[in-house]
Amino acid sequence: MATTAVGVGMGGVLLGNSICFRKTQQLSFSKTSQVSVSEIGFVTSQLSGIRISYNPPKPLSAPFSPALQPVIARRICPFTGKKANRANKVSFSNHKTKKLQFVNLQYKRVWWEAGKRYVKLRLSTKALKTIEKNGLDAVAKKAGIDLRKK
């Protein structure tokens, strides 16, 4: 006996000898026989040999969120910890509005003596002056930065 999919109506599908439903509903195959589906796992119909099953939809535990989120570079210097300052923008009429004064961050290739290579860093101009004075290894060690990963 070949198994074929036949539309039964109202969301039910007849597959061979079983019918699958999404929710409680009333089906009619002909004018003489009617099948009712309840919340029970399965109910046998008035037709001989046909099995009716009900699989309720599973509720979602949490709303869908993407697995990977884009990484946004923050405007903070990793060496000195400098970040944006909240300030007031004062107009001629002495009207004050909030503004941010961002750190002067620069992308810079700095020679790393211990690693015998250049390291590309995003650092503030204040950190660049500190590196020139104390050396890259000392400043990175104080800030807790591993230069091998850069």
C-alpha positions in Angstrom: 0.0 0.0 0.0 1.5 3.3 -1.0 1.6 6.2 1.5 0.4 9.5 0.0 -0.3 12.8 1.6 -3.9 13.9 1.2 -5.3 17.3 2.5 -8.0 16.7 5.1 -8.8 20.4 5.7 -8.4 22.8 8.6 -4.7 22.0 9.0 -4.9 18.2 9.3 -2.9 15.9 6.9 -3.7 12.2 6.2 -0.5 10.2 5.9 -1.2 6.5 5.2 -3.3 5.4 8.2 -2.6 8.4 10.5 -3.7 12.1 10.6 -1.6 14.8 12.3 -3.2 18.0 13.7 -1.9 21.3 15.0 -4.8 22.2 17.3 -8.3 21.0 18.4 -10.7 21.0 15.5 -13.7 19.3 13.9 -13.1 17.2 10.7 -15.7 15.7 8.4 -14.7 13.0 5.8 -18.2 12.6 4.4 -21.7 13.5 5.3 -22.2 10.4 7.4 -19.0 10.1 9.5 -17.4 12.9 11.6 -14.2 12.8 13.7 -13.5 15.1 16.7 -10.0 15.7 18.1 -9.5 16.4 21.8 -6.4 17.4 23.9 -5.5 13.7 24.4 -2.4 12.4 22.7 -4.3 10.4 20.2 -7.9 9.3 19.5 -9.1 6.6 17.2 -11.8 7.7 14.8 -15.1 6.2 13.9 -13.5 5.0 10.7 -11.8 1.6 11.1 -8.0 1.6 11.3 -7.4 5.3 11.2 -5.3 6.7 14.1 -5.5 10.4 14.9 -2.6 12.0 16.8 -2.3 15.5 18.3 1.1 17.1 18.9 0.8 20.5 20.7 3.4 23.1 19.7 6.3 23.4 22.2 6.5 26.8 23.9 9.7 28.9 23.5 11.6 29.3 26.7 13.3 32.5 25.6 12.9 34.9 22.7 15.2 34.2 19.8 18.5 36.1 19.9 21.3 35.8 17.4 24.3 33.7 18.5 26.9 36.1 17.3 26.8 39.7 17.9 29.0 42.2 16.2 32.0 43.4 18.2 32.1 47.1 18.7 35.4 48.8 19.4 35.0 50.9 22.5 36.5 54.4 22.7 38.7 53.5 25.7 42.5 53.4 25.8 43.6 50.0 27.0 46.9 51.3 28.4 45.7 54.3 30.4 42.0 53.6 30.9 41.0 57.0 29.5 37.4 57.2 28.3 35.0 59.9 27.1 34.3 62.8 29.5 30.7 64.2 29.9 30.7 67.9 29.6 28.4 70.8 28.9 28.4 72.7 25.6 27.7 76.3 26.6 26.2 78.6 24.0 26.5 82.4 23.9 23.1 82.7 25.8 24.6 80.4 28.5 22.3 77.5 27.5 24.0 74.3 28.5 23.6 71.0 26.6 25.3 67.7 27.3 28.1 66.5 25.1 30.9 63.9 25.2 34.6 64.7 24.8 36.1 61.6 23.3 39.7 60.4 23.9 42.2 61.0 21.1 42.7 57.4 20.0 45.1 56.6 17.3 46.0 53.3 15.4 49.8 53.1 15.7 52.4 50.5 14.8 54.8 50.3 17.7 58.1 48.3 17.7 58.1 45.6 20.4 61.7 44.9 21.4 61.1 41.6 23.2 59.0 40.2 20.4 61.3 41.6 17.6 58.3 42.8 15.6 55.8 45.6 15.2 52.5 45.5 17.2 49.5 47.4 15.9 47.7 49.1 18.8 44.8 51.5 19.2 46.0 53.9 22.0 45.6 57.4 23.2 48.2 60.1 22.5 48.9 60.2 26.3 49.7 56.4 26.3 52.0 56.9 23.3 54.0 59.5 25.2 54.1 57.2 28.2 55.4 54.3 26.0 58.1 56.5 24.6 59.2 57.4 28.2 58.9 54.0 30.0 59.0 51.4 27.2 56.2 49.2 25.7 56.9 46.2 27.9 56.6 48.2 31.2 53.4 50.0 30.2 51.8 46.8 28.9 52.7 44.9 32.1 51.3 47.6 34.3 48.1 47.7 32.2 47.8 43.8 32.2 47.9 43.5 28.4 49.4 40.4 26.7 51.3 41.7 23.6 51.7 38.2 22.1 47.9 38.2 21.3 48.2 41.5 19.4 
